[in-house]
Amino acid sequence: MEIRKMTNSDWPRVAQIYQEGMDTGFATFEKEVPTFHMWDAAHLKIGRLVAASGETILGWAALSPVSSRCVYGGVAEVSIYIAQENRGQGLGKLLMQQLIVESEKAGFWTLQSGIFPENKGSVELHLKMGFRFIGKRERIGKRDNVWKDNLLFERRSALVGLH
């Protein structure tokens, strides 16, 4: 198993894994997988990673900008999705470790995530990886016509943004 940079040709499997996450009902507010063009425009070029075993992609990670304002240029939002059959095997930790390395190399000082409270695995992963719980946005959006809360987590770099 290896963690490598995502390529455009990985998109069909990345999209399939994204759909599996959507199907849980607690991974994202999104209801449809976007086209690659739309996904590409919404995510940073750095930090696009896949966990792969040979030619098989087992999971992926990516970063999104949190704002177009220059003051937030070093802050990114984390997305990590693991294929249904590969959850609970430590792939999220491996992807997150590499995502942190890549984000710091690129000058990011803060990574943040919004997580549904029901997504216990994601909450545990973020806490293990040095994220801290910031707070809860109550009834922030609807999923399947039901109001959902979102838990906010952030990780401040110990290398970037100190001075």
Backbone as a chain_set.jsonl record, in Angstrom:
{"seq": "MEIRKMTNSDWPRVAQIYQEGMDTGFATFEKEVPTFHMWDAAHLKIGRLVAASGETILGWAALSPVSSRCVYGGVAEVSIYIAQENRGQGLGKLLMQQLIVESEKAGFWTLQSGIFPENKGSVELHLKMGFRFIGKRERIGKRDNVWKDNLLFERRSALVGLH", "coords": {"N": [[0.842, -1.178, 0.0], [0.48, 2.23, -0.776], [0.827, 5.792, -0.352], [0.09, 8.231, -2.589], [0.321, 10.95, -4.98], [-2.734, 12.185, -6.243], [-4.028, 11.589, -9.465], [-5.534, 12.898, -12.488], [-6.656, 10.774, -13.838], [-7.423, 9.114, -11.806], [-9.903, 9.879, -11.045], [-12.486, 8.495, -11.63], [-12.579, 6.337, -9.71], [-12.099, 7.756, -7.342], [-14.396, 9.347, -7.325], [-16.303, 7.333, -7.034], [-15.719, 6.374, -4.442], [-16.254, 8.705, -3.048], [-19.013, 8.841, -3.476], [-19.782, 6.583, -1.987], [-19.231, 7.54, 0.569], [-21.1, 9.644, 0.671], [-23.409, 8.129, 0.63], [-23.58, 7.169, 3.224], [-24.839, 9.114, 4.636], [-23.784, 10.773, 6.541], [-21.372, 11.996, 5.877], [-21.087, 14.205, 4.258], [-22.736, 17.242, 3.197], [-23.343, 17.281, 0.591], [-25.204, 15.892, -2.137], [-24.897, 14.747, -4.559], [-22.296, 13.447, -6.549], [-19.945, 15.651, -7.821], [-19.02, 16.764, -11.157], [-15.777, 16.021, -12.53], [-14.559, 18.417, -13.33], [-15.901, 20.38, -11.807], [-15.271, 19.496, -9.194], [-12.482, 19.689, -9.283], [-12.139, 22.463, -9.561], [-12.963, 23.312, -7.069], [-11.118, 22.415, -5.231], [-7.832, 22.569, -3.802], [-4.709, 22.45, -5.586], [-2.535, 21.296, -4.363], [-1.969, 18.638, -2.002], [-3.676, 16.663, -2.882], [-4.345, 13.45, -2.609], [-4.048, 9.851, -2.836], [-4.692, 6.676, -1.355], [-3.329, 3.715, -2.267], [-3.356, 0.354, -3.403], [-1.418, -1.342, -5.333], [-2.953, -1.033, -8.394], [-5.367, -0.364, -7.341], [-7.419, 1.972, -5.833], [-7.89, 2.894, -2.536], [-8.7, 4.89, -0.864], [-8.985, 8.474, -0.445], [-7.71, 11.868, -0.19], [-8.039, 15.403, 0.151], [-7.607, 18.988, -0.119], [-9.396, 22.006, 0.509], [-9.835, 25.471, -0.177], [-10.635, 27.773, 2.463], [-11.5, 30.315, 2.263], [-11.526, 33.106, -0.004], [-10.232, 35.335, 0.741], [-7.159, 36.942, 1.336], [-5.966, 36.834, 3.885], [-6.651, 34.389, 4.895], [-5.12, 32.617, 3.512], [-3.422, 30.585, 4.367], [-4.96, 28.616, 5.429], [-6.812, 25.681, 5.27], [-9.444, 23.405, 4.325], [-10.067, 20.057, 5.211], [-10.672, 17.047, 3.427], [-11.361, 13.676, 3.67], [-11.802, 10.482, 2.473], [-12.652, 7.097, 2.668], [-12.783, 3.973, 1.043], [-15.64, 1.903, 1.346], [-15.182, -0.847, 1.958], [-12.684, -0.718, 3.055], [-12.534, 0.701, 5.384], [-11.576, 1.515, 8.76], [-9.031, 0.441, 8.869], [-6.802, 1.959, 9.231], [-6.124, 3.608, 7.115], [-7.055, 6.222, 6.864], [-5.521, 7.552, 8.771], [-2.939, 7.32, 7.654], [-3.288, 8.754, 5.256], [-3.949, 11.274, 6.34], [-1.602, 11.906, 7.767], [0.238, 12.279, 5.644], [-1.07, 14.325, 4.305], [-0.876, 16.401, 6.139], [1.926, 16.787, 6.147], [2.32, 17.601, 3.448], [0.709, 19.895, 3.371], [1.997, 21.583, 5.181], [4.49, 21.898, 3.93], [3.648, 23.464, 1.842], [3.044, 25.79, 3.117], [0.796, 26.046, 4.748], [-0.823, 26.86, 7.75], [-2.986, 26.175, 9.261], [-5.271, 23.539, 9.432], [-8.583, 22.585, 8.903], [-11.716, 21.017, 9.767], [-15.101, 20.14, 9.204], [-17.365, 18.14, 10.764], [-19.916, 15.691, 10.807], [-21.684, 14.866, 13.775], [-22.397, 12.162, 13.97], [-20.45, 10.813, 12.604], [-18.378, 9.052, 13.838], [-15.904, 7.718, 13.41], [-14.427, 9.562, 11.866], [-14.291, 11.72, 13.656], [-12.729, 10.54, 15.712], [-10.354, 10.013, 14.254], [-9.474, 12.633, 13.615], [-9.006, 13.693, 16.194], [-6.946, 11.957, 17.068], [-4.961, 12.779, 15.333], [-4.101, 15.213, 16.171], [-5.889, 17.331, 15.938], [-8.06, 19.773, 17.345], [-11.126, 20.085, 19.085], [-13.287, 22.635, 18.253], [-15.865, 23.687, 18.322], [-19.488, 23.53, 18.023], [-21.625, 23.804, 15.304], [-24.893, 24.338, 15.306], [-27.683, 22.888, 13.713], [-26.88, 23.657, 11.081], [-27.194, 23.073, 8.419], [-29.25, 21.316, 6.0], [-29.745, 17.859, 5.454], [-31.132, 15.476, 3.49], [-33.558, 16.666, 4.074], [-33.464, 17.026, 6.806], [-32.4, 18.831, 9.589], [-28.986, 19.294, 10.36], [-26.256, 19.072, 12.641], [-22.88, 20.327, 12.876], [-19.624, 19.531, 13.705], [-16.771, 21.367, 14.57], [-13.349, 21.179, 13.905], [-9.864, 21.853, 14.344], [-6.424, 22.006, 13.333], [-3.428, 23.283, 14.272], [-0.385, 24.125, 12.825], [2.812, 23.084, 14.0], [5.02, 23.957, 12.834], [4.653, 25.905, 10.839], [3.694, 29.314, 10.413], [4.324, 30.452, 12.864], [5.664, 32.779, 13.435]], "CA": [[0.0, 0.0, 0.0], [1.246, 3.474, -0.844], [0.136, 7.07, -0.456], [0.678, 8.937, -3.724], [-0.452, 12.073, -5.494], [-3.889, 11.857, -7.067], [-3.968, 12.026, -10.854], [-6.858, 13.07, -13.086], [-7.189, 9.462, -14.237], [-7.955, 8.472, -10.605], [-11.209, 10.445, -10.733], [-13.632, 7.576, -11.538], [-12.575, 5.618, -8.422], [-12.263, 8.778, -6.304], [-15.817, 9.696, -7.338], [-17.04, 6.185, -6.492], [-15.506, 6.392, -2.991], [-16.994, 9.876, -2.576], [-20.424, 8.426, -3.447], [-19.957, 5.689, -0.834], [-19.302, 8.416, 1.735], [-22.401, 10.314, 0.629], [-24.449, 7.146, 0.927], [-23.703, 6.974, 4.674], [-25.714, 10.162, 5.167], [-23.108, 11.62, 7.525], [-20.025, 12.372, 5.456], [-21.118, 15.496, 3.57], [-24.054, 17.762, 2.864], [-23.538, 17.056, -0.843], [-26.104, 14.777, -2.445], [-24.46, 14.178, -5.826], [-20.878, 13.622, -6.855], [-19.799, 16.632, -8.891], [-18.154, 16.404, -12.275], [-14.38, 16.27, -12.191], [-14.279, 19.839, -13.533], [-16.406, 21.11, -10.638], [-14.476, 19.089, -8.043], [-11.149, 20.24, -9.5], [-12.191, 23.905, -9.302], [-13.255, 23.553, -5.651], [-10.05, 21.875, -4.388], [-6.47, 23.038, -4.058], [-3.886, 21.525, -6.381], [-1.666, 20.542, -3.453], [-2.669, 17.832, -1.015], [-4.572, 15.671, -3.492], [-3.665, 12.184, -2.354], [-4.797, 8.601, -2.797], [-4.095, 5.471, -0.778], [-3.502, 2.722, -3.326], [-2.72, -0.956, -3.336], [-1.263, -1.61, -6.76], [-3.781, -0.131, -9.195], [-6.647, -0.157, -6.659], [-7.478, 3.102, -4.914], [-8.605, 2.506, -1.324], [-9.179, 6.098, -0.21], [-8.4, 9.708, -0.968], [-7.729, 13.071, 0.635], [-7.839, 16.64, -0.604], [-7.772, 20.229, 0.622], [-10.18, 23.068, -0.12], [-9.632, 26.767, 0.48], [-11.769, 28.145, 3.311], [-11.907, 31.666, 1.896], [-10.703, 33.73, -1.044], [-9.536, 36.467, 1.367], [-5.738, 36.606, 1.455], [-5.603, 36.561, 5.275], [-6.893, 32.969, 5.137], [-4.364, 31.859, 2.524], [-2.74, 29.447, 4.98], [-5.967, 27.793, 6.096], [-7.494, 24.805, 4.307], [-10.377, 22.416, 4.864], [-9.681, 18.681, 4.916], [-11.619, 15.995, 3.033], [-10.78, 12.33, 3.602], [-12.823, 9.459, 2.221], [-12.104, 5.741, 2.574], [-13.724, 3.025, 0.448], [-16.43, 1.205, 2.365], [-14.568, -2.125, 2.358], [-11.359, -0.495, 3.63], [-12.62, 1.545, 6.576], [-11.138, 0.919, 10.012], [-7.744, -0.228, 8.691], [-5.712, 2.91, 9.414], [-5.82, 4.366, 5.89], [-7.303, 7.633, 7.136], [-4.349, 8.074, 9.487], [-1.835, 7.448, 6.694], [-3.601, 9.879, 4.375], [-3.873, 12.518, 7.105], [-0.19, 12.195, 8.034], [0.845, 12.829, 4.426], [-1.746, 15.587, 4.032], [-0.261, 17.384, 7.036], [3.269, 17.062, 5.617], [2.2, 18.366, 2.202], [0.141, 21.215, 3.643], [3.029, 22.404, 5.815], [5.467, 22.243, 2.884], [3.033, 24.503, 1.02], [2.871, 26.989, 3.917], [-0.476, 26.107, 5.474], [-0.637, 26.831, 9.201], [-4.178, 25.627, 9.902], [-6.175, 22.636, 8.725], [-9.835, 22.501, 9.643], [-12.713, 20.064, 9.285], [-16.453, 20.147, 9.736], [-17.71, 16.715, 10.809], [-21.202, 15.353, 11.41], [-21.476, 14.151, 15.044], [-22.579, 10.714, 13.777], [-19.274, 10.258, 11.947], [-17.472, 8.775, 14.965], [-14.578, 7.376, 12.909], [-13.747, 10.789, 11.473], [-13.989, 12.467, 14.884], [-11.589, 9.863, 16.339], [-9.159, 10.251, 13.436], [-9.01, 14.01, 13.783], [-8.439, 13.849, 17.534], [-5.657, 11.234, 17.086], [-3.99, 13.461, 14.493], [-3.741, 16.508, 16.74], [-6.916, 18.36, 15.769], [-8.8, 20.04, 18.564], [-12.528, 20.432, 18.916], [-13.477, 24.084, 18.377], [-17.243, 23.971, 18.694], [-20.541, 22.885, 17.245], [-22.603, 24.646, 14.617], [-26.158, 23.616, 15.415], [-28.646, 23.044, 12.619], [-26.191, 24.501, 10.106], [-27.681, 22.765, 7.08], [-30.139, 20.158, 5.913], [-29.382, 16.668, 4.684], [-32.369, 14.702, 3.354], [-34.619, 17.454, 4.696], [-33.296, 16.989, 8.262], [-31.35, 19.731, 10.051], [-27.81, 18.587, 10.873], [-25.191, 19.812, 13.312], [-21.553, 20.103, 12.341], [-18.573, 19.754, 14.688], [-15.602, 22.015, 13.981], [-12.041, 20.776, 14.409], [-8.737, 22.486, 13.655], [-5.061, 21.62, 13.706], [-2.458, 24.342, 14.004], [0.94, 23.593, 12.559], [3.892, 23.405, 14.929], [6.153, 24.373, 11.988], [4.326, 27.014, 9.946], [2.838, 30.35, 10.965], [4.669, 30.725, 14.262], [6.274, 34.126, 13.59]], "C": [[0.884, 1.237, 0.0], [0.307, 4.678, -0.831], [0.853, 7.812, -1.577], [-0.222, 10.097, -4.136], [-1.588, 11.558, -6.377], [-3.648, 12.375, -8.489], [-5.393, 12.172, -11.391], [-7.477, 11.727, -13.461], [-7.722, 8.668, -13.032], [-9.409, 8.865, -10.344], [-12.35, 9.422, -10.69], [-13.695, 6.826, -10.201], [-12.73, 6.591, -7.259], [-13.74, 9.154, -6.193], [-16.659, 8.575, -6.743], [-16.925, 6.146, -4.966], [-16.252, 7.57, -2.364], [-18.49, 9.533, -2.47], [-20.706, 7.499, -2.264], [-20.044, 6.493, 0.462], [-20.637, 9.13, 1.806], [-23.517, 9.378, 1.054], [-24.611, 6.878, 2.423], [-24.679, 7.962, 5.287], [-25.051, 11.048, 6.198], [-21.67, 11.966, 7.165], [-19.983, 13.768, 4.839], [-22.559, 15.948, 3.393], [-24.363, 17.535, 1.38], [-24.432, 15.839, -1.056], [-25.729, 14.089, -3.751], [-22.97, 14.426, -5.995], [-20.775, 14.636, -7.991], [-19.023, 16.051, -10.075], [-16.713, 16.642, -11.838], [-14.059, 17.754, -12.31], [-14.718, 20.661, -12.319], [-15.582, 20.783, -9.386], [-13.091, 19.725, -8.107], [-11.108, 21.728, -9.154], [-12.366, 24.218, -7.818], [-12.133, 23.117, -4.71], [-8.695, 22.433, -4.796], [-5.702, 22.0, -4.863], [-2.948, 20.71, -5.489], [-2.528, 19.718, -2.511], [-3.689, 16.872, -1.59], [-3.86, 14.331, -3.447], [-4.614, 11.003, -2.497], [-3.982, 7.564, -2.039], [-4.378, 4.379, -1.787], [-2.757, 1.439, -2.989], [-2.622, -1.43, -4.779], [-2.061, -0.577, -7.538], [-5.092, 0.227, -8.499], [-6.557, 0.984, -5.666], [-8.405, 2.739, -3.761], [-9.22, 3.698, -0.6], [-8.506, 7.306, -0.809], [-8.523, 10.845, 0.034], [-7.492, 14.274, -0.256], [-8.061, 17.829, 0.326], [-8.59, 21.214, -0.195], [-9.83, 24.381, 0.566], [-10.849, 27.092, 1.345], [-12.306, 29.523, 2.952], [-11.013, 32.162, 0.768], [-9.949, 34.941, -0.492], [-8.092, 36.066, 1.662], [-5.322, 36.266, 2.88], [-5.78, 35.082, 5.624], [-6.129, 32.069, 4.171], [-3.648, 30.646, 3.075], [-3.672, 28.519, 5.727], [-6.699, 26.977, 5.034], [-8.409, 23.834, 5.035], [-10.021, 21.036, 4.328], [-10.889, 17.863, 4.46], [-10.856, 14.688, 2.982], [-11.926, 11.339, 3.471], [-12.135, 8.119, 2.014], [-13.187, 4.834, 1.975], [-14.381, 2.207, 1.546], [-15.732, -0.056, 2.862], [-13.203, -1.957, 3.016], [-11.369, 0.383, 4.876], [-12.147, 0.775, 7.807], [-9.804, 0.208, 9.938], [-6.545, 0.719, 8.826], [-5.357, 3.723, 8.187], [-6.026, 5.86, 6.09], [-6.112, 8.281, 7.827], [-3.178, 8.28, 8.53], [-2.061, 8.617, 5.739], [-3.45, 11.206, 5.113], [-2.426, 12.888, 7.417], [0.463, 12.846, 6.814], [0.221, 14.175, 4.065], [-1.158, 16.703, 4.895], [1.121, 17.771, 6.526], [3.173, 17.962, 4.385], [1.664, 19.771, 2.46], [1.188, 22.129, 4.274], [4.111, 22.794, 4.821], [4.963, 23.4, 2.03], [2.719, 25.773, 1.811], [1.545, 27.119, 4.647], [-0.216, 25.98, 6.97], [-1.853, 26.257, 9.936], [-4.925, 24.715, 8.942], [-7.441, 22.564, 9.556], [-10.768, 21.503, 8.979], [-14.038, 20.329, 9.959], [-16.976, 18.722, 9.638], [-19.092, 16.535, 11.434], [-20.943, 14.581, 12.707], [-21.588, 12.633, 14.905], [-21.343, 10.038, 13.191], [-18.158, 10.036, 12.975], [-16.043, 8.469, 14.502], [-13.783, 8.608, 12.518], [-13.382, 11.634, 12.677], [-12.761, 11.859, 15.565], [-10.295, 10.116, 15.576], [-8.62, 11.654, 13.672], [-8.393, 14.232, 15.162], [-7.072, 13.158, 17.635], [-4.566, 11.995, 16.345], [-3.705, 14.896, 14.951], [-4.72, 17.636, 16.463], [-7.591, 18.571, 17.114], [-10.22, 20.452, 18.213], [-12.698, 21.917, 19.191], [-14.883, 24.413, 18.853], [-18.219, 23.268, 17.774], [-21.422, 23.949, 16.606], [-23.904, 23.84, 14.594], [-27.061, 23.943, 14.238], [-28.089, 23.942, 11.515], [-26.669, 24.257, 8.679], [-28.564, 21.533, 7.108], [-29.53, 19.08, 5.035], [-30.635, 15.799, 4.661], [-33.507, 15.334, 4.15], [-34.607, 17.402, 6.227], [-32.158, 17.937, 8.63], [-30.22, 18.931, 10.687], [-26.879, 19.572, 11.579], [-23.868, 19.489, 12.626], [-20.546, 20.45, 13.422], [-17.347, 20.333, 13.993], [-14.33, 21.579, 14.696], [-10.975, 21.558, 13.653], [-7.429, 21.942, 14.201], [-4.143, 22.757, 13.299], [-1.094, 23.7, 13.835], [1.92, 24.013, 13.654], [5.117, 23.906, 14.163], [5.9, 25.655, 11.214], [3.451, 28.019, 10.693], [3.116, 30.704, 12.416], [5.164, 32.153, 14.479], [5.594, 35.132, 12.726]], "O": [[1.904, 1.286, 0.686], [-0.85, 4.59, -1.242], [2.068, 8.002, -1.53], [-1.367, 10.207, -3.697], [-1.416, 10.618, -7.152], [-3.124, 13.473, -8.676], [-6.339, 11.633, -10.817], [-8.696, 11.569, -13.404], [-8.4, 7.657, -13.217], [-10.075, 8.25, -9.511], [-13.145, 9.484, -9.752], [-14.774, 6.7, -9.622], [-13.423, 6.285, -6.289], [-14.272, 9.266, -5.088], [-17.624, 8.837, -6.026], [-17.916, 5.912, -4.274], [-16.817, 7.444, -1.277], [-19.147, 9.893, -1.493], [-21.746, 7.614, -1.616], [-20.836, 6.168, 1.347], [-21.244, 9.215, 2.874], [-24.451, 9.778, 1.749], [-25.665, 6.409, 2.851], [-25.277, 7.69, 6.328], [-25.676, 11.986, 6.691], [-20.845, 12.201, 8.048], [-18.952, 14.438, 4.894], [-23.486, 15.138, 3.435], [-25.522, 17.593, 0.97], [-24.422, 14.891, -0.272], [-26.184, 12.979, -4.024], [-22.455, 15.483, -5.629], [-21.447, 14.492, -9.013], [-18.444, 14.969, -9.981], [-16.461, 17.38, -10.886], [-13.348, 18.294, -11.462], [-13.985, 21.537, -11.862], [-15.237, 21.677, -8.613], [-12.589, 20.237, -7.107], [-10.158, 22.198, -8.528], [-11.957, 25.286, -7.362], [-12.183, 23.413, -3.516], [-8.445, 22.726, -5.965], [-6.017, 20.811, -4.82], [-2.605, 19.574, -5.816], [-3.682, 20.061, -2.253], [-4.495, 16.317, -0.843], [-2.886, 14.11, -4.167], [-5.823, 11.132, -2.306], [-2.751, 7.57, -2.074], [-5.534, 4.135, -2.133], [-1.687, 1.448, -2.38], [-3.61, -1.863, -5.373], [-1.864, 0.625, -7.359], [-5.855, 1.043, -9.016], [-5.719, 0.969, -4.765], [-9.548, 2.332, -3.969], [-10.153, 3.537, 0.187], [-7.565, 7.18, -1.592], [-9.322, 10.796, 0.97], [-6.828, 14.178, -1.288], [-8.627, 17.693, 1.411], [-8.497, 21.258, -1.421], [-9.558, 24.398, 1.766], [-11.972, 26.727, 0.997], [-13.438, 29.86, 3.297], [-9.885, 31.698, 0.606], [-9.111, 35.513, -1.19], [-7.837, 34.978, 2.178], [-4.399, 35.474, 3.067], [-5.135, 34.579, 6.544], [-6.454, 30.89, 4.029], [-3.295, 29.75, 2.309], [-3.234, 27.726, 6.56], [-7.15, 27.518, 4.025], [-8.184, 23.487, 6.195], [-9.714, 20.872, 3.147], [-11.979, 17.968, 5.024], [-9.818, 14.596, 2.326], [-12.882, 11.355, 4.246], [-11.157, 8.02, 1.274], [-14.356, 4.918, 2.351], [-13.751, 1.865, 2.547], [-15.696, -0.306, 4.067], [-12.619, -2.933, 3.486], [-10.307, 0.766, 5.368], [-12.294, -0.444, 7.891], [-9.463, -0.554, 10.843], [-5.408, 0.326, 8.565], [-4.374, 4.465, 8.211], [-5.271, 6.672, 5.556], [-5.737, 9.411, 7.513], [-2.5, 9.306, 8.591], [-1.138, 9.377, 5.448], [-2.887, 12.157, 4.572], [-2.06, 14.061, 7.339], [1.161, 13.851, 6.944], [0.912, 15.067, 3.573], [-0.967, 17.823, 4.422], [1.454, 18.956, 6.478], [3.872, 18.972, 4.296], [2.115, 20.732, 1.837], [1.261, 23.312, 3.943], [4.604, 23.921, 4.866], [5.75, 24.217, 1.552], [2.188, 26.732, 1.251], [1.208, 28.205, 5.118], [0.523, 25.097, 7.405], [-1.753, 25.894, 11.108], [-5.178, 25.072, 7.792], [-7.377, 22.49, 10.783], [-10.633, 21.185, 7.797], [-14.095, 20.696, 11.132], [-17.026, 18.154, 8.546], [-19.404, 17.143, 12.458], [-20.062, 13.722, 12.735], [-20.939, 11.896, 15.647], [-21.208, 8.818, 13.275], [-17.143, 10.732, 12.978], [-15.081, 8.91, 15.13], [-12.589, 8.693, 12.808], [-12.292, 12.204, 12.729], [-11.848, 12.588, 15.954], [-9.26, 10.4, 16.178], [-7.424, 11.828, 13.904], [-7.362, 14.894, 15.277], [-6.143, 13.712, 18.222], [-3.387, 11.879, 16.68], [-3.136, 15.692, 14.203], [-4.406, 18.795, 16.732], [-7.679, 17.649, 17.924], [-10.472, 21.082, 17.186], [-12.296, 22.405, 20.248], [-15.076, 25.302, 19.681], [-17.836, 22.518, 16.875], [-21.899, 24.869, 17.271], [-23.994, 22.798, 13.946], [-27.19, 25.094, 13.822], [-28.756, 24.877, 11.071], [-26.56, 25.138, 7.826], [-28.62, 20.807, 8.1], [-28.892, 19.356, 4.02], [-31.144, 15.426, 5.718], [-34.299, 14.651, 4.8], [-35.615, 17.697, 6.87], [-31.074, 17.858, 8.052], [-30.464, 18.003, 11.459], [-26.735, 20.727, 11.179], [-23.755, 18.507, 11.893], [-20.601, 21.537, 13.998], [-16.935, 19.84, 12.944], [-14.246, 21.605, 15.924], [-11.146, 21.886, 12.479], [-7.334, 21.49, 15.342], [-4.088, 23.144, 12.132], [-0.703, 22.833, 14.617], [1.869, 25.132, 14.163], [6.135, 24.24, 14.769], [6.833, 26.415, 10.956], [2.59, 27.646, 11.489], [2.235, 31.202, 13.116], [5.087, 32.674, 15.592], [5.971, 36.304, 12.729]]}, "num_chains": 1, "name": "protein.A"}
